[in-house]
């Protein structure tokens, strides 16, 4: 009876384990960079669903959306991301930006929306190199007509014919309709460091593992991202023009070098620290050996000291060492 029960338990565990692993698997690796706390797949999804740029900015910074978990100044509070707009003819550049300090700004990512002469809309989001590494470009997966603006999640897909679905969905996306409509007005956020809208209240950053798990399901509708060199920027002229005025922060660069943002860089920094500690330990061992040698020398001269004991009043020259201990300086943020 016991053998049957044990066999049944093993069989059930084998059947259940593949299902569990598939449900929790995510092919998108963590970067070990600050971009791990702002999922650009989720950002681009939110962007397409927004009615205006202001709505997008508000939803992006809403704690309930659980999309923004970015903390560039490492104060354990989520940063406010503002959205700046640039336009040239039918090409739009939406810049996601954080005021890291009173004097430093850091661009997080840029969303590129373009319409060609055939009224075909393309949409991409490019992560800033400091936050996502080089060539981090994401776009919606193409459908049968190879329209990169199609997400495949719009209600129109259930009723529209297959050949026309992509065109109808792209043109009916709220944000696309708005920016290409006569009522569109360029948005310039009035916010800056320590001055944010009334609806915004800085909330605590969640663990990156929990954040990653909460958002990975957005990834299915897109391709590109880390390590994908086949997806390139469509509108290179617009992107190159943007790069000429790209904002970078010394604070962010410093934290990246120190490995303060994530696992990858931090691990290498810790290894370096371990090497230094090993060297220090080696030096300490060497000093200890020298000290031991000094003690032996002292012992060898003790007989000599004994003969001249009357000439030295006392050997009590013991010093209270402990002074000179430096207080730990707090980390500057």
C-alpha positions in Angstrom: 0.0 0.0 0.0 2.8 2.4 0.9 4.6 1.6 -2.4 1.4 2.5 -4.3 1.0 5.8 -2.5 4.6 6.8 -3.1 4.3 6.0 -6.7 1.1 8.0 -7.0 2.8 11.0 -5.4 5.7 10.9 -7.7 3.5 10.5 -10.8 1.4 13.5 -9.7 4.5 15.7 -9.1 5.8 14.8 -12.6 2.6 15.8 -14.2 2.2 19.0 -12.3 5.8 20.3 -12.5 5.9 21.1 -16.3 2.6 23.0 -16.1 4.0 25.1 -13.2 7.3 25.8 -15.0 5.5 26.9 -18.2 3.1 29.2 -16.3 6.0 31.0 -14.6 8.6 30.9 -17.3 9.8 34.1 -18.9 12.3 34.2 -21.8 13.2 37.8 -21.1 16.3 38.0 -19.0 17.1 40.6 -16.4 19.7 43.2 -17.5 21.3 44.0 -14.2 20.6 47.7 -15.2 18.0 50.2 -14.0 15.8 49.3 -17.0 14.8 46.1 -15.1 12.4 48.3 -13.2 10.6 49.8 -16.2 9.2 47.2 -18.5 9.1 48.8 -22.0 6.8 46.1 -23.3 4.2 47.2 -20.7 5.0 50.9 -21.4 4.3 50.5 -25.1 1.1 48.7 -24.4 -0.1 51.4 -22.1 0.9 54.1 -24.7 -1.2 52.5 -27.4 -4.3 52.4 -25.1 -4.0 56.0 -23.9 -6.3 58.7 -25.3 -3.9 61.6 -24.9 -0.2 62.1 -24.0 -1.3 63.5 -20.7 -3.4 60.4 -20.0 -0.4 58.3 -20.8 1.9 60.2 -18.5 -0.7 60.0 -15.7 -1.3 56.3 -16.1 2.4 55.6 -16.3 3.0 57.2 -12.9 -0.1 55.6 -11.3 0.8 53.1 -8.6 -2.2 51.0 -9.5 -0.9 50.4 -13.0 2.2 48.7 -11.5 4.3 49.6 -14.6 6.6 52.3 -13.2 9.1 50.9 -10.7 12.0 53.0 -11.6 14.3 54.5 -8.9 17.3 56.2 -10.5 18.4 58.2 -7.4 18.2 55.2 -5.2 15.9 56.8 -2.5 13.7 53.6 -2.5 10.8 55.7 -4.0 9.5 55.4 -7.6 10.6 58.3 -9.8 8.1 60.5 -11.6 8.5 60.0 -15.4 7.4 62.9 -17.5 6.7 62.7 -21.3 8.1 65.3 -23.6 6.9 65.6 -27.2 8.8 66.5 -30.4 7.2 66.6 -33.9 8.4 67.0 -37.4 5.7 66.6 -40.1 4.2 63.1 -39.5 7.0 61.9 -37.3 6.6 62.0 -33.5 9.1 61.5 -30.8 7.8 61.0 -27.2 10.7 61.2 -24.7 10.3 59.5 -21.3 12.4 61.5 -18.8 13.3 61.6 -15.1 14.7 64.6 -13.1 17.3 62.6 -11.1 18.4 65.7 -9.2 17.7 69.4 -9.3 20.3 69.8 -12.1 20.4 66.4 -13.8 17.9 64.8 -16.2 18.1 61.3 -17.6 16.2 60.1 -20.6 14.7 56.7 -20.0 13.3 55.7 -23.4 11.9 57.3 -26.6 8.8 56.2 -28.4 8.9 56.8 -32.2 5.6 57.1 -34.1 5.7 57.7 -37.9 3.3 57.6 -40.8 4.5 57.1 -44.3 3.0 58.3 -47.6 0.8 55.2 -47.8 -0.7 56.1 -44.3 1.1 53.2 -42.7 1.9 53.8 -39.1 5.0 52.4 -37.4 5.6 52.4 -33.7 8.7 51.5 -31.7 10.2 52.2 -28.3 13.9 52.5 -27.8 15.5 52.1 -24.4 18.2 54.5 -23.3 21.7 52.9 -23.4 22.4 53.8 -19.8 19.3 52.0 -18.6 18.9 49.1 -21.1 22.2 48.7 -22.9 22.8 49.2 -26.6 20.2 48.5 -29.3 17.3 47.9 -27.1 14.5 48.3 -29.6 10.9 46.9 -29.1 8.1 46.9 -31.6 4.8 45.0 -31.9 5.0 41.7 -33.7 4.0 42.1 -37.4 0.7 40.5 -38.6 0.1 39.1 -42.0 0.5 42.5 -43.7 3.7 43.2 -41.7 2.3 46.3 -40.0 4.5 46.8 -36.9 1.8 49.0 -35.2 -0.6 46.1 -34.8 -0.8 44.6 -31.3 -3.4 41.8 -31.9 -5.3 42.7 -28.7 -7.9 45.1 -30.0 -11.6 44.1 -30.1 -11.7 44.8 -33.8 -9.8 41.5 -34.5 -12.9 39.5 -33.6 -15.1 40.9 -36.3 -12.8 42.4 -39.0 -11.7 40.4 -42.0 -8.1 39.2 -41.8 -6.6 41.2 -44.7 -7.9 44.5 -43.3 -7.5 43.9 -39.6 -4.0 45.4 -39.2 -4.9 48.7 -40.9 -8.1 49.2 -39.1 -6.6 48.4 -35.7 -3.6 50.7 -36.1 -5.7 53.6 -37.3 -8.3 53.0 -34.5 -5.7 52.9 -31.7 -6.6 55.9 -29.4 -3.2 57.4 -29.3 -2.7 57.2 -33.1 -6.1 58.8 -33.7 -5.3 61.6 -31.4 -1.8 62.6 -32.5 -2.8 62.6 -36.2 -6.1 64.4 -35.6 -6.7 68.2 -36.1 -7.4 68.6 -32.3 -4.0 67.4 -31.3 -2.0 69.9 -29.3 1.7 69.2 -28.4 2.1 68.4 -24.8 4.9 70.0 -22.7 5.0 68.8 -19.1 5.3 71.7 -16.6 6.9 69.4 -14.0 10.4 69.3 -12.7 12.5 68.0 -9.8 10.4 68.2 -6.5 7.5 69.7 -8.4 5.0 67.1 -9.5 1.3 66.9 -10.3 -1.2 66.7 -7.4 -2.2 63.1 -8.4 1.3 61.8 -8.0 2.5 60.5 -4.7 5.9 58.7 -4.6 5.4 55.1 -3.6 7.9 52.5 -2.5 9.9 50.5 -5.0 9.0 46.8 -5.1 11.5 44.0 -5.5 12.6 43.5 -9.1 11.7 39.8 -9.1 8.2 40.6 -8.1 8.0 43.5 -10.6 9.3 41.3 -13.4 6.8 38.6 -12.6 3.9 41.1 -12.6 4.7 42.4 -16.1 6.2 39.6 -18.2 2.9 38.6 -19.8 3.1 41.9 -21.8 6.1 40.5 -23.8 4.1 38.0 -25.9 2.8 40.7 -28.3 6.2 42.1 -29.2 9.7 41.3 -30.4 13.1 42.9 -30.0 14.7 43.9 -26.7 17.8 42.5 -25.1 20.2 40.7 -27.4 17.9 41.0 -30.5 19.9 42.6 -33.3 17.3 42.0 -36.0 15.0 44.7 -34.8 16.4 48.1 -35.8 15.1 51.7 -35.5 12.8 52.3 -38.4 13.0 56.1 -38.6 16.8 56.6 -38.2 16.7 60.3 -39.1 14.3 61.1 -36.4 16.2 59.0 -33.9 19.5 60.5 -34.8 18.1 64.0 -34.4 16.8 63.0 -31.0 20.3 61.7 -30.0 21.8 65.1 -30.5 19.9 66.5 -27.5 19.6 63.3 -25.4 19.8 63.9 -21.7 22.2 61.9 -19.5 22.8 62.0 -15.7 26.2 61.8 -14.0 24.4 60.3 -11.0 23.0 57.4 -13.1 26.4 56.8 -14.8 28.1 56.7 -11.4 25.6 54.3 -10.0 26.0 52.1 -13.1 29.8 52.0 -12.7 29.4 51.1 -9.0 26.9 48.3 -9.9 24.3 49.9 -7.6 21.3 49.1 -9.8 21.2 45.4 -10.4 22.6 41.9 -10.3 24.9 41.8 -13.3 27.1 44.8 -12.7 26.8 44.5 -8.9 28.1 40.9 -9.1 31.3 41.9 -10.9 31.8 44.8 -8.5 31.4 42.5 -5.5 33.9 40.1 -7.1 36.3 42.9 -7.3 35.7 43.8 -3.7 36.3 40.2 -2.8 39.6 40.3 -4.6 40.6 43.5 -2.7 39.5 41.9 0.6 41.7 38.8 -0.3 44.6 41.1 -0.9 43.9 42.9 2.3 43.7 39.6 4.2 47.0 38.6 2.6 48.5 41.9 3.7 47.1 41.3 7.2 48.6 37.8 7.3 51.9 39.3 6.2 51.7 41.9 8.9 50.8 39.3 11.5 53.9 37.3 10.5 56.0 40.4 10.8 54.5 41.0 14.2 55.3 37.5 15.2 58.8 37.9 14.1 59.0 41.1 16.1 57.8 39.2 19.2 60.5 36.6 18.7 63.1 39.3 18.4 61.7 40.8 21.6 61.9 37.5 23.3 65.6 37.1 22.3 66.5 40.4 23.8 64.6 39.7 27.1 67.7 38.3 28.8 69.6 41.3 27.9 66.9 43.5 29.3 66.9 41.5 32.5 70.5 42.4 33.2 69.8 46.1 32.9 66.5 46.0 34.7 67.6 48.6 37.2 68.3 51.1 34.4 64.6 51.0 33.1 61.9 52.0 35.6 59.0 50.1 34.1 57.8 48.1 31.1 54.3 49.4 31.4 54.2 51.4 28.2 51.1 49.7 26.9 49.1 52.0 24.6 45.3 52.1 24.4 45.0 51.5 20.7 41.4 51.8 19.5 41.7 55.6 18.9 41.8 56.7 15.4 38.9 54.5 14.4 37.1 56.3 11.6 33.3 56.6 11.6 31.5 55.1 8.6 30.5 57.8 6.1 27.0 57.6 4.8 26.5 56.9 1.1 25.9 60.0 -0.9 22.9 59.8 -3.1 
